[in-house]
Amino acid sequence: MAKISAVNRNDKRKRMSARDKDKRSALKGVVMDRSLPVEERFEASLKLAELPRNGSRVRVRLRCKLTGRSRANYRKFELCRVALRDLASSGQIPGMVKSSW
């Protein structure tokens, strides 16, 4: 089980990235546009740097929905390998069976 503070911090980052998404994409569009003057692009990059770092989508970590574990997660299920195995063994995930050969 992950620390509650780590899970809460990640949730905060998700909220902040959703909030700042439009502003960040607009500023990045200005910065990447080569047809604009250098001064305008530089001002946009300074404004982008003033935004909170946790508002960036890159800082959000994929965590297990049940345990909060940050490693070995399956994106499709949003579960870590340990929780996925437990749920699959107990028959809680439809269509998933233990493989044998």
MOPAC internal coordinates of N, CA, C and O (Angstrom, degrees):
PM7 1SCF
backbone

  N    0.0000 0     0.00 0     0.00 0    0    0    0
  C    1.4501 1     0.00 0     0.00 0    1    0    0
  C    1.5237 1   108.90 1     0.00 0    2    1    0
  O    1.2310 1   121.02 1   -51.88 1    3    2    1
  N    1.3045 1   115.65 1   128.12 1    3    2    1
  C    1.4652 1   120.69 1  -179.81 1    5    3    2
  C    1.5268 1   110.52 1   -76.43 1    6    5    3
  O    1.2310 1   121.83 1   -20.76 1    7    6    5
  N    1.3152 1   114.10 1   159.24 1    7    6    5
  C    1.4579 1   118.62 1   176.87 1    9    7    6
  C    1.5251 1   109.20 1   -64.02 1   10    9    7
  O    1.2310 1   120.97 1   -39.92 1   11   10    9
  N    1.2884 1   115.74 1   140.08 1   11   10    9
  C    1.4677 1   121.31 1  -179.37 1   13   11   10
  C    1.5267 1   110.17 1   -62.04 1   14   13   11
  O    1.2310 1   120.54 1   145.49 1   15   14   13
  N    1.3296 1   116.57 1   -34.51 1   15   14   13
  C    1.4656 1   119.50 1  -179.51 1   17   15   14
  C    1.5261 1   111.25 1   -65.22 1   18   17   15
  O    1.2310 1   119.99 1   144.52 1   19   18   17
  N    1.3325 1   117.63 1   -35.48 1   19   18   17
  C    1.4648 1   120.42 1   178.86 1   21   19   18
  C    1.5292 1   110.80 1   -68.26 1   22   21   19
  O    1.2310 1   120.74 1   139.99 1   23   22   21
  N    1.3206 1   116.18 1   -40.01 1   23   22   21
  C    1.4664 1   120.37 1   178.71 1   25   23   22
  C    1.5299 1   109.89 1   -66.78 1   26   25   23
  O    1.2310 1   120.44 1   136.65 1   27   26   25
  N    1.3362 1   116.76 1   -43.35 1   27   26   25
  C    1.4650 1   120.60 1   179.66 1   29   27   26
  C    1.5216 1   111.26 1   -64.98 1   30   29   27
  O    1.2310 1   120.26 1   141.22 1   31   30   29
  N    1.3263 1   117.11 1   -38.78 1   31   30   29
  C    1.4613 1   121.00 1   178.39 1   33   31   30
  C    1.5289 1   110.66 1   -63.27 1   34   33   31
  O    1.2310 1   120.96 1   139.56 1   35   34   33
  N    1.3297 1   115.76 1   -40.44 1   35   34   33
  C    1.4562 1   119.72 1   178.65 1   37   35   34
  C    1.5341 1   110.99 1   -67.18 1   38   37   35
  O    1.2310 1   120.03 1   141.54 1   39   38   37
  N    1.3186 1   117.54 1   -38.46 1   39   38   37
  C    1.4641 1   120.93 1   176.95 1   41   39   38
  C    1.5276 1   111.06 1   -63.92 1   42   41   39
  O    1.2310 1   120.88 1   141.32 1   43   42   41
  N    1.3246 1   115.93 1   -38.68 1   43   42   41
  C    1.4587 1   120.48 1   177.32 1   45   43   42
  C    1.5268 1   110.51 1   -63.20 1   46   45   43
  O    1.2310 1   120.85 1   139.20 1   47   46   45
  N    1.3227 1   115.97 1   -40.80 1   47   46   45
  C    1.4690 1   120.08 1   178.05 1   49   47   46
  C    1.5264 1   111.29 1   -64.17 1   50   49   47
  O    1.2310 1   120.22 1   142.47 1   51   50   49
  N    1.3309 1   117.18 1   -37.53 1   51   50   49
  C    1.4656 1   120.45 1   177.13 1   53   51   50
  C    1.5282 1   110.77 1   -62.06 1   54   53   51
  O    1.2310 1   121.01 1   134.22 1   55   54   53
  N    1.3345 1   115.68 1   -45.78 1   55   54   53
  C    1.4717 1   120.02 1   179.69 1   57   55   54
  C    1.5213 1   111.11 1   -62.67 1   58   57   55
  O    1.2310 1   120.64 1   135.31 1   59   58   57
  N    1.3345 1   116.37 1   -44.69 1   59   58   57
  C    1.4615 1   120.29 1  -178.44 1   61   59   58
  C    1.5199 1   111.93 1   -66.20 1   62   61   59
  O    1.2310 1   120.14 1   142.28 1   63   62   61
  N    1.3317 1   117.33 1   -37.72 1   63   62   61
  C    1.4594 1   119.53 1  -179.85 1   65   63   62
  C    1.5286 1   110.98 1   -69.50 1   66   65   63
  O    1.2310 1   120.46 1   144.80 1   67   66   65
  N    1.3313 1   116.73 1   -35.20 1   67   66   65
  C    1.4661 1   119.47 1   176.50 1   69   67   66
  C    1.5326 1   110.48 1   -68.24 1   70   69   67
  O    1.2310 1   120.83 1   142.42 1   71   70   69
  N    1.3339 1   116.01 1   -37.58 1   71   70   69
  C    1.4610 1   120.84 1  -179.86 1   73   71   70
  C    1.5269 1   111.60 1   -67.17 1   74   73   71
  O    1.2310 1   120.03 1   137.78 1   75   74   73
  N    1.3260 1   117.54 1   -42.22 1   75   74   73
  C    1.4673 1   122.03 1  -174.09 1   77   75   74
  C    1.5188 1   114.02 1   -93.35 1   78   77   75
  O    1.2310 1   119.94 1  -175.03 1   79   78   77
  N    1.3198 1   117.73 1     4.97 1   79   78   77
  C    1.4624 1   121.22 1  -173.58 1   81   79   78
  C    1.5283 1   112.64 1   -58.26 1   82   81   79
  O    1.2310 1   120.03 1   130.68 1   83   82   81
  N    1.3242 1   117.54 1   -49.32 1   83   82   81
  C    1.4612 1   121.03 1  -176.29 1   85   83   82
  C    1.5284 1   111.47 1   -66.89 1   86   85   83
  O    1.2310 1   120.68 1   137.22 1   87   86   85
  N    1.3197 1   116.31 1   -42.78 1   87   86   85
  C    1.4641 1   120.47 1  -179.27 1   89   87   86
  C    1.5263 1   111.14 1   -63.96 1   90   89   87
  O    1.2310 1   120.76 1   136.82 1   91   90   89
  N    1.3355 1   116.15 1   -43.18 1   91   90   89
  C    1.4570 1   120.51 1   179.84 1   93   91   90
  C    1.5305 1   111.59 1   -64.63 1   94   93   91
  O    1.2310 1   120.48 1   136.24 1   95   94   93
  N    1.3247 1   116.68 1   -43.76 1   95   94   93
  C    1.4678 1   119.47 1  -178.27 1   97   95   94
  C    1.5256 1   111.29 1   -66.33 1   98   97   95
  O    1.2310 1   120.18 1   143.95 1   99   98   97
  N    1.3354 1   117.26 1   -36.05 1   99   98   97
  C    1.4675 1   120.01 1   177.74 1  101   99   98
  C    1.5268 1   110.77 1   -65.73 1  102  101   99
  O    1.2310 1   120.47 1   134.86 1  103  102  101
  N    1.3243 1   116.71 1   -45.14 1  103  102  101
  C    1.4652 1   120.07 1   179.41 1  105  103  102
  C    1.5241 1   111.56 1   -66.77 1  106  105  103
  O    1.2310 1   119.91 1   141.48 1  107  106  105
  N    1.3144 1   117.77 1   -38.52 1  107  106  105
  C    1.4570 1   120.30 1   177.98 1  109  107  106
  C    1.5240 1   111.14 1   -65.76 1  110  109  107
  O    1.2310 1   120.67 1   144.45 1  111  110  109
  N    1.3297 1   116.32 1   -35.55 1  111  110  109
  C    1.4601 1   119.44 1   176.81 1  113  111  110
  C    1.5166 1   111.73 1   -62.98 1  114  113  111
  O    1.2310 1   120.50 1   140.82 1  115  114  113
  N    1.3222 1   116.64 1   -39.18 1  115  114  113
  C    1.4674 1   120.73 1   178.24 1  117  115  114
  C    1.5290 1   110.06 1   -68.37 1  118  117  115
  O    1.2310 1   120.30 1   137.65 1  119  118  117
  N    1.3197 1   117.02 1   -42.35 1  119  118  117
  C    1.4610 1   120.72 1  -178.33 1  121  119  118
  C    1.5259 1   111.23 1   -64.53 1  122  121  119
  O    1.2310 1   119.89 1   141.44 1  123  122  121
  N    1.3093 1   117.81 1   -38.56 1  123  122  121
  C    1.4609 1   121.68 1  -176.08 1  125  123  122
  C    1.5351 1   113.77 1   -83.98 1  126  125  123
  O    1.2310 1   119.95 1   168.51 1  127  126  125
  N    1.3181 1   117.71 1   -11.49 1  127  126  125
  C    1.4634 1   121.36 1  -178.08 1  129  127  126
  C    1.5309 1   109.82 1   -78.09 1  130  129  127
  O    1.2310 1   120.30 1   -72.74 1  131  130  129
  N    1.3241 1   117.03 1   107.26 1  131  130  129
  C    1.4635 1   122.47 1  -176.54 1  133  131  130
  C    1.5238 1   112.98 1   -72.45 1  134  133  131
  O    1.2310 1   120.12 1   163.32 1  135  134  133
  N    1.3160 1   117.37 1   -16.68 1  135  134  133
  C    1.4666 1   119.53 1  -177.78 1  137  135  134
  C    1.5354 1   112.58 1   -78.99 1  138  137  135
  O    1.2310 1   119.96 1   163.94 1  139  138  137
  N    1.3208 1   117.68 1   -16.06 1  139  138  137
  C    1.4666 1   121.74 1   179.69 1  141  139  138
  C    1.5290 1   110.51 1   -80.86 1  142  141  139
  O    1.2310 1   120.16 1   -22.90 1  143  142  141
  N    1.3251 1   117.31 1   157.10 1  143  142  141
  C    1.4700 1   119.83 1   177.07 1  145  143  142
  C    1.5294 1   112.14 1   -64.43 1  146  145  143
  O    1.2310 1   121.06 1   -26.11 1  147  146  145
  N    1.3136 1   115.58 1   153.89 1  147  146  145
  C    1.4593 1   121.63 1  -176.46 1  149  147  146
  C    1.5212 1   111.34 1   -63.11 1  150  149  147
  O    1.2310 1   120.14 1   142.23 1  151  150  149
  N    1.3170 1   117.34 1   -37.77 1  151  150  149
  C    1.4670 1   120.69 1  -178.37 1  153  151  150
  C    1.5253 1   111.37 1   -62.81 1  154  153  151
  O    1.2310 1   121.15 1   137.24 1  155  154  153
  N    1.3275 1   115.41 1   -42.76 1  155  154  153
  C    1.4697 1   119.90 1  -179.67 1  157  155  154
  C    1.5292 1   110.63 1   -66.06 1  158  157  155
  O    1.2310 1   120.50 1   139.02 1  159  158  157
  N    1.3176 1   116.65 1   -40.98 1  159  158  157
  C    1.4633 1   120.76 1   178.29 1  161  159  158
  C    1.5252 1   110.80 1   -65.26 1  162  161  159
  O    1.2310 1   120.57 1   141.55 1  163  162  161
  N    1.3288 1   116.52 1   -38.45 1  163  162  161
  C    1.4658 1   120.43 1   179.77 1  165  163  162
  C    1.5291 1   110.72 1   -66.83 1  166  165  163
  O    1.2310 1   120.03 1   139.59 1  167  166  165
  N    1.3261 1   117.55 1   -40.41 1  167  166  165
  C    1.4677 1   120.85 1   177.29 1  169  167  166
  C    1.5279 1   110.74 1   -62.83 1  170  169  167
  O    1.2310 1   120.79 1   140.08 1  171  170  169
  N    1.3286 1   116.09 1   -39.92 1  171  170  169
  C    1.4677 1   119.52 1   178.28 1  173  171  170
  C    1.5235 1   110.81 1   -65.18 1  174  173  171
  O    1.2310 1   120.29 1   143.07 1  175  174  173
  N    1.3274 1   117.04 1   -36.93 1  175  174  173
  C    1.4679 1   119.26 1   178.80 1  177  175  174
  C    1.5280 1   110.93 1   -68.80 1  178  177  175
  O    1.2310 1   120.08 1   145.72 1  179  178  177
  N    1.3294 1   117.45 1   -34.28 1  179  178  177
  C    1.4640 1   120.25 1   176.11 1  181  179  178
  C    1.5237 1   110.86 1   -67.07 1  182  181  179
  O    1.2310 1   120.29 1   139.21 1  183  182  181
  N    1.3279 1   117.05 1   -40.79 1  183  182  181
  C    1.4722 1   120.34 1   177.41 1  185  183  182
  C    1.5297 1   110.60 1   -64.62 1  186  185  183
  O    1.2310 1   120.88 1   142.53 1  187  186  185
  N    1.3195 1   115.92 1   -37.47 1  187  186  185
  C    1.4640 1   120.48 1   178.15 1  189  187  186
  C    1.5325 1   110.55 1   -65.13 1  190  189  187
  O    1.2310 1   120.62 1   142.84 1  191  190  189
  N    1.3119 1   116.42 1   -37.16 1  191  190  189
  C    1.4615 1   120.92 1   179.25 1  193  191  190
  C    1.5290 1   111.76 1   -70.76 1  194  193  191
  O    1.2310 1   120.15 1   154.40 1  195  194  193
  N    1.3249 1   117.31 1   -25.60 1  195  194  193
  C    1.4657 1   120.98 1   179.39 1  197  195  194
  C    1.5296 1   112.41 1   -75.87 1  198  197  195
  O    1.2310 1   120.34 1   158.50 1  199  198  197
  N    1.3221 1   116.96 1   -21.50 1  199  198  197
  C    1.4656 1   119.87 1   178.67 1  201  199  198
  C    1.5301 1   109.92 1   -66.78 1  202  201  199
  O    1.2310 1   119.75 1   -27.55 1  203  202  201
  N    1.3365 1   118.07 1   152.45 1  203  202  201
  C    1.4626 1   119.55 1   179.94 1  205  203  202
  C    1.5214 1   111.76 1   -64.75 1  206  205  203
  O    1.2310 1   121.10 1   -39.86 1  207  206  205
  N    1.3160 1   115.50 1   140.14 1  207  206  205
  C    1.4638 1   120.28 1  -178.10 1  209  207  206
  C    1.5245 1   112.13 1   -64.75 1  210  209  207
  O    1.2310 1   120.46 1   146.19 1  211  210  209
  N    1.3205 1   116.73 1   -33.81 1  211  210  209
  C    1.4554 1   119.25 1  -179.52 1  213  211  210
  C    1.5259 1   112.25 1   -70.61 1  214  213  211
  O    1.2310 1   119.70 1   173.84 1  215  214  213
  N    1.3127 1   118.18 1    -6.16 1  215  214  213
  C    1.4530 1   121.36 1   176.23 1  217  215  214
  C    1.5136 1   112.90 1   -81.11 1  218  217  215
  O    1.2310 1   120.38 1   176.06 1  219  218  217
  N    1.3228 1   116.89 1    -3.94 1  219  218  217
  C    1.4530 1   121.27 1  -179.91 1  221  219  218
  C    1.5224 1   110.43 1   -83.92 1  222  221  219
  O    1.2310 1   120.35 1   -39.63 1  223  222  221
  N    1.3158 1   116.94 1   140.37 1  223  222  221
  C    1.4677 1   122.21 1  -178.23 1  225  223  222
  C    1.5344 1   111.45 1   -66.53 1  226  225  223
  O    1.2310 1   120.32 1   154.04 1  227  226  225
  N    1.3145 1   116.99 1   -25.96 1  227  226  225
  C    1.4590 1   121.64 1  -177.47 1  229  227  226
  C    1.5238 1   111.39 1   -66.17 1  230  229  227
  O    1.2310 1   119.89 1   153.31 1  231  230  229
  N    1.3106 1   117.82 1   -26.69 1  231  230  229
  C    1.4656 1   121.31 1  -175.53 1  233  231  230
  C    1.5175 1   113.49 1   -81.13 1  234  233  231
  O    1.2310 1   120.04 1   172.41 1  235  234  233
  N    1.3232 1   117.53 1    -7.59 1  235  234  233
  C    1.4642 1   120.71 1   178.66 1  237  235  234
  C    1.5227 1   108.45 1   -80.10 1  238  237  235
  O    1.2310 1   120.82 1   -49.56 1  239  238  237
  N    1.3161 1   116.03 1   130.44 1  239  238  237
  C    1.4584 1   122.38 1  -178.44 1  241  239  238
  C    1.5239 1   109.37 1  -102.94 1  242  241  239
  O    1.2310 1   120.28 1   -42.68 1  243  242  241
  N    1.3341 1   117.08 1   137.32 1  243  242  241
  C    1.4599 1   121.06 1   176.17 1  245  243  242
  C    1.5270 1   108.48 1   -74.13 1  246  245  243
  O    1.2310 1   120.55 1   -59.31 1  247  246  245
  N    1.3184 1   116.55 1   120.69 1  247  246  245
  C    1.4577 1   121.70 1  -178.92 1  249  247  246
  C    1.5227 1   110.37 1  -125.11 1  250  249  247
  O    1.2310 1   121.17 1   -26.01 1  251  250  249
  N    1.3150 1   115.37 1   153.99 1  251  250  249
  C    1.4645 1   122.45 1   177.87 1  253  251  250
  C    1.5256 1   109.10 1   -66.24 1  254  253  251
  O    1.2310 1   120.49 1   -43.21 1  255  254  253
  N    1.3180 1   116.67 1   136.79 1  255  254  253
  C    1.4645 1   120.91 1  -179.55 1  257  255  254
  C    1.5292 1   112.18 1   -70.49 1  258  257  255
  O    1.2310 1   120.04 1   152.11 1  259  258  257
  N    1.3278 1   117.53 1   -27.89 1  259  258  257
  C    1.4565 1   120.27 1  -177.94 1  261  259  258
  C    1.5238 1   112.86 1   -89.49 1  262  261  259
  O    1.2310 1   120.63 1   132.04 1  263  262  261
  N    1.3284 1   116.39 1   -47.96 1  263  262  261
  C    1.4528 1   119.65 1  -171.65 1  265  263  262
  C    1.5204 1   113.69 1  -105.58 1  266  265  263
  O    1.2310 1   119.72 1   158.80 1  267  266  265
  N    1.3150 1   118.13 1   -21.20 1  267  266  265
  C    1.4540 1   121.12 1  -177.09 1  269  267  266
  C    1.5145 1   112.89 1    84.87 1  270  269  267
  O    1.2310 1   120.26 1  -175.58 1  271  270  269
  N    1.3253 1   117.11 1     4.42 1  271  270  269
  C    1.4686 1   121.46 1   179.94 1  273  271  270
  C    1.5180 1   109.95 1   -60.88 1  274  273  271
  O    1.2310 1   120.59 1   -41.52 1  275  274  273
  N    1.3331 1   116.47 1   138.48 1  275  274  273
  C    1.4581 1   120.51 1  -174.11 1  277  275  274
  C    1.5224 1   113.59 1   -97.16 1  278  277  275
  O    1.2310 1   120.03 1   170.56 1  279  278  277
  N    1.3016 1   117.54 1    -9.44 1  279  278  277
  C    1.4627 1   120.03 1  -176.97 1  281  279  278
  C    1.5155 1   111.50 1  -116.76 1  282  281  279
  O    1.2310 1   121.20 1   -23.24 1  283  282  281
  N    1.3388 1   115.31 1   156.76 1  283  282  281
  C    1.4634 1   123.58 1   176.69 1  285  283  282
  C    1.5211 1   111.32 1    57.25 1  286  285  283
  O    1.2310 1   120.54 1  -127.52 1  287  286  285
  N    1.3406 1   116.57 1    52.48 1  287  286  285
  C    1.4626 1   121.90 1   179.05 1  289  287  286
  C    1.5195 1   110.88 1  -101.46 1  290  289  287
  O    1.2310 1   121.14 1   -35.04 1  291  290  289
  N    1.3127 1   115.43 1   144.96 1  291  290  289
  C    1.4503 1   122.35 1   173.54 1  293  291  290
  C    1.5179 1   107.67 1  -100.96 1  294  293  291
  O    1.2310 1   120.76 1   -61.14 1  295  294  293
  N    1.3348 1   116.15 1   118.86 1  295  294  293
  C    1.4609 1   120.90 1  -176.40 1  297  295  294
  C    1.5256 1   112.04 1   -61.70 1  298  297  295
  O    1.2310 1   120.58 1   142.32 1  299  298  297
  N    1.3171 1   116.49 1   -37.68 1  299  298  297
  C    1.4623 1   120.67 1  -176.63 1  301  299  298
  C    1.5318 1   111.76 1   -61.49 1  302  301  299
  O    1.2310 1   120.52 1   141.07 1  303  302  301
  N    1.3204 1   116.60 1   -38.93 1  303  302  301
  C    1.4613 1   121.08 1  -177.16 1  305  303  302
  C    1.5228 1   112.49 1  -100.50 1  306  305  303
  O    1.2310 1   120.15 1   164.12 1  307  306  305
  N    1.3231 1   117.32 1   -15.88 1  307  306  305
  C    1.4606 1   123.90 1  -173.87 1  309  307  306
  C    1.5262 1   110.84 1    56.86 1  310  309  307
  O    1.2310 1   121.19 1  -140.54 1  311  310  309
  N    1.3256 1   115.33 1    39.46 1  311  310  309
  C    1.4593 1   122.78 1   179.42 1  313  311  310
  C    1.5205 1   109.47 1  -131.26 1  314  313  311
  O    1.2310 1   120.92 1   -27.12 1  315  314  313
  N    1.3353 1   115.85 1   152.88 1  315  314  313
  C    1.4577 1   119.58 1   174.49 1  317  315  314
  C    1.5307 1   108.36 1   -81.04 1  318  317  315
  O    1.2310 1   121.36 1   -12.20 1  319  318  317
  N    1.3111 1   115.00 1   167.80 1  319  318  317
  C    1.4660 1   119.91 1  -175.80 1  321  319  318
  C    1.5264 1   112.39 1   -62.85 1  322  321  319
  O    1.2310 1   120.07 1   146.55 1  323  322  321
  N    1.3259 1   117.48 1   -33.45 1  323  322  321
  C    1.4589 1   121.52 1  -178.45 1  325  323  322
  C    1.5324 1   110.24 1   -69.28 1  326  325  323
  O    1.2310 1   120.69 1   131.76 1  327  326  325
  N    1.3238 1   116.28 1   -48.24 1  327  326  325
  C    1.4641 1   120.34 1   179.96 1  329  327  326
  C    1.5306 1   110.75 1   -66.87 1  330  329  327
  O    1.2310 1   120.68 1   142.41 1  331  330  329
  N    1.3393 1   116.31 1   -37.59 1  331  330  329
  C    1.4658 1   120.04 1   179.23 1  333  331  330
  C    1.5194 1   110.57 1   -63.41 1  334  333  331
  O    1.2310 1   120.50 1   138.27 1  335  334  333
  N    1.3135 1   116.65 1   -41.73 1  335  334  333
  C    1.4610 1   120.28 1   179.77 1  337  335  334
  C    1.5282 1   111.41 1   -65.72 1  338  337  335
  O    1.2310 1   120.30 1   137.88 1  339  338  337
  N    1.3221 1   117.04 1   -42.12 1  339  338  337
  C    1.4661 1   120.27 1   178.85 1  341  339  338
  C    1.5221 1   111.78 1   -62.95 1  342  341  339
  O    1.2310 1   120.79 1   134.41 1  343  342  341
  N    1.3353 1   116.10 1   -45.59 1  343  342  341
  C    1.4637 1   119.37 1  -179.59 1  345  343  342
  C    1.5253 1   111.82 1   -67.72 1  346  345  343
  O    1.2310 1   120.57 1   141.64 1  347  346  345
  N    1.3367 1   116.51 1   -38.36 1  347  346  345
  C    1.4604 1   119.76 1   179.77 1  349  347  346
  C    1.5318 1   110.81 1   -67.56 1  350  349  347
  O    1.2310 1   120.24 1   140.88 1  351  350  349
  N    1.3181 1   117.15 1   -39.12 1  351  350  349
  C    1.4690 1   120.43 1   179.94 1  353  351  350
  C    1.5168 1   112.05 1   -65.89 1  354  353  351
  O    1.2310 1   120.60 1   147.15 1  355  354  353
  N    1.3141 1   116.45 1   -32.85 1  355  354  353
  C    1.4605 1   119.49 1   179.64 1  357  355  354
  C    1.5322 1   112.38 1   -88.63 1  358  357  355
  O    1.2310 1   120.07 1  -179.53 1  359  358  357
  N    1.3309 1   117.47 1     0.47 1  359  358  357
  C    1.4596 1   121.01 1   176.17 1  361  359  358
  C    1.5115 1   114.35 1    80.17 1  362  361  359
  O    1.2310 1   119.53 1  -157.31 1  363  362  361
  N    1.3119 1   118.50 1    22.69 1  363  362  361
  C    1.4608 1   122.20 1  -177.30 1  365  363  362
  C    1.5338 1   112.81 1   -84.45 1  366  365  363
  O    1.2310 1   120.13 1   163.50 1  367  366  365
  N    1.3336 1   117.35 1   -16.50 1  367  366  365
  C    1.4662 1   120.80 1  -179.18 1  369  367  366
  C    1.5276 1   107.87 1  -105.85 1  370  369  367
  O    1.2310 1   119.66 1   -66.07 1  371  370  369
  N    1.3317 1   118.26 1   113.93 1  371  370  369
  C    1.4566 1   121.50 1  -176.11 1  373  371  370
  C    1.5322 1   111.72 1   -62.50 1  374  373  371
  O    1.2310 1   121.24 1   -45.58 1  375  374  373
  N    1.3301 1   115.23 1   134.42 1  375  374  373
  C    1.4586 1   121.04 1   176.01 1  377  375  374
  C    1.5123 1   115.14 1    83.98 1  378  377  375
  O    1.2310 1   119.46 1   172.00 1  379  378  377
  N    1.2983 1   118.63 1    -8.00 1  379  378  377
  C    1.4606 1   120.99 1  -179.25 1  381  379  378
  C    1.5108 1   109.28 1   -98.32 1  382  381  379
  O    1.2310 1   121.06 1   -56.80 1  383  382  381
  N    1.3137 1   115.57 1   123.20 1  383  382  381
  C    1.4645 1   121.47 1   179.13 1  385  383  382
  C    1.5183 1   108.68 1  -126.67 1  386  385  383
  O    1.2310 1   120.90 1   -22.48 1  387  386  385
  N    1.3090 1   115.89 1   157.52 1  387  386  385
  C    1.4498 1   121.12 1   177.62 1  389  387  386
  C    1.5185 1   108.58 1   -71.61 1  390  389  387
  O    1.2310 1   120.77 1   -47.31 1  391  390  389
  N    1.3147 1   116.13 1   132.69 1  391  390  389
  C    1.4685 1   118.44 1  -178.33 1  393  391  390
  C    1.5307 1   110.04 1   -83.42 1  394  393  391
  O    1.2310 1   121.34 1   -33.38 1  395  394  393
  N    1.3134 1   115.04 1   146.62 1  395  394  393
  C    1.4676 1   120.62 1   174.56 1  397  395  394
  C    1.5229 1   107.44 1  -149.71 1  398  397  395
  O    1.2310 1   120.92 1   -34.80 1  399  398  397
  N    1.3165 1   115.84 1   145.20 1  399  398  397
  C    1.4515 1   119.03 1  -179.50 1  401  399  398
  C    1.5030 1   110.46 1  -146.50 1  402  401  399
  O    1.2310 1   120.10 1   180.00 1  403  402  401

